[in-house]
Amino acid sequence: MNKSKFSIESETVHADHPINDPFGSHVMPIYQTSTFQFNSVEDGRKFFAHEEGGATHSYSRLGNPTVDRLETILAQLEGVGLPDNEDVSALAFSSGMAAISTTLIAIAKGKAIIAQPALYGCTGQFLKEEAPDLGIQTHFLDLNNLDALDKTLRENPEVRVIYAETIANPTMEVANISKIADLAEAHDVIFIVDNTFGTPYHIRPLEHGADVVVHSATKYLNGHGTLIGGAVVGRNTLLEEFGLATYRKNLGGVMSPFEAWLLLNGLKTFNLRMERHSENTMKVAEYLEQHDAVTNVFYPGLNSHPDYELASAIFEGGYGGVLSFELKGGFESGVQLMESVELCTLAVSLGTADTLIQHPASMTHSVMDEELRLQAGITDGLVRLAVGIEQIDDIIADLRQALAKTEPVMA
Ligand SMILES: Cc1ncc(COP(=O)(O)O)c(C=O)c1O
């Protein structure tokens, strides 16, 4: 990671400036090529022998200049607060799931993982269904229960990884990253944090002692809903120790140059977007909390949230852009709300400029066994809102008019 004399805010504004572009391009070009020409046999030989002075690239699955540029800025974003001697690098992947599965396979193969029960759906499914066939067992545990975590670590020496999400769906629980990191260090296990919801704008887990950060770059890093992408960030020595780049090369989940370029473009406004996302989300959370049609609002920025104090201690500049809430009217009200919004977009995902709304019980989780769904905290009236950067009065007015239709008596 190149330490800069400028702030990270300014670095991200310049995220897409090319380094040493032969034509002086202002914006990083998309190196849309599968392979690269060598100037000579010697040039190619040096590349493959990892010797200095030869070709810098050979084939885009092994590395691509547009993707390299993105990786530099991602490493800076997550590693900015670390001392100079802690060299951090990033690897971009074709999706968040490629980043997560490749990392877990590389680090935890033949070993065990301790993970929080409330995980992003596909991560949970991977750990429960595919990972055991790859020799990876998972203990699901509330990681903020530090005594239980310590006990499980003591009793299971085969554990190699603790896996957490900074903010977990749907109740927006916040991981106590520095405390979990202390235990991980004491037991010599690798602590991996999915920082998709937290984002490096609000929290940089490496600064709190985590070893590796993974991202769905599809979300806030891109910010415009135009791509699927992922990233892994960690200290060079650790990524090298587990051969992450080799796993990515051979499992093949690399990011394409065009996606990297879209991400570079999106990152220029990362700080502005995040500021607005979290400002708007706070206001929406406060609005919903006093609404008669709403029984519960889950947002760590509200002092009614069980993790408010923890979040306030570890987050900077707000609490992120996602909240969930429960409707008094249950399932029917959820469906009605989805049918009634006019500004909010009825869609899954998060981190787009526009506000996305979805009702898990009738949409994403409609085929799930009801008992399991309720166990996962996904009640009939639960709604998830990924608040966008529209004018706040418009978002609230849209929710007001839609909520009024959910139950006429509550209008
Ligand atoms: C917290 C979290 N992690 C990982 C992923 C997977 O990312 P992708 O869809 O980019 O593969 C998602 C997707 O929604 C997510 O919300």
The ligand as an SDF file (V2000), in Angstrom:
LIG
                    3D

 16 16  0  0  0  0  0  0  0  0999 V2000
  -23.1370   -8.6320    3.7070 C   0  0  0  0  0  0  0  0  0  0  0  0
  -23.0030   -9.2260    2.3480 C   0  0  0  0  0  0  0  0  0  0  0  0
  -21.9160   -9.9680    2.0740 N   0  0  0  0  0  0  0  0  0  0  0  0
  -21.7420  -10.5590    0.8680 C   0  0  0  0  0  0  0  0  0  0  0  0
  -22.6880  -10.4330   -0.1240 C   0  0  0  0  0  0  0  0  0  0  0  0
  -22.4690  -11.1250   -1.4450 C   0  0  0  0  0  0  0  0  0  0  0  0
  -22.0650  -10.2000   -2.3890 O   0  0  0  0  0  0  0  0  0  0  0  0
  -22.2650  -10.3840   -3.9730 P   0  0  0  0  0  0  0  0  0  0  0  0
  -23.7320  -10.3230   -4.2410 O   0  0  0  0  0  0  0  0  0  0  0  0
  -21.4980   -9.2400   -4.5310 O   0  0  0  0  0  0  0  0  0  0  0  0
  -21.6850  -11.7080   -4.3350 O   0  0  0  0  0  0  0  0  0  0  0  0
  -23.8290   -9.6600    0.1020 C   0  0  0  0  0  0  0  0  0  0  0  0
  -24.8460   -9.5050   -0.9410 C   0  0  0  0  0  0  0  0  0  0  0  0
  -25.9170   -8.9710   -0.7250 O   0  0  0  0  0  0  0  0  0  0  0  0
  -23.9870   -9.0430    1.3780 C   0  0  0  0  0  0  0  0  0  0  0  0
  -25.0810   -8.3130    1.6760 O   0  0  0  0  0  0  0  0  0  0  0  0
  1  2  1  0
  2  3  1  0
  2 15  2  0
  3  4  2  0
  4  5  1  0
  5  6  1  0
  5 12  2  0
  6  7  1  0
  7  8  1  0
  8  9  2  0
  8 10  1  0
  8 11  1  0
 12 13  1  0
 12 15  1  0
 13 14  2  0
 15 16  1  0
M  END
$$$$
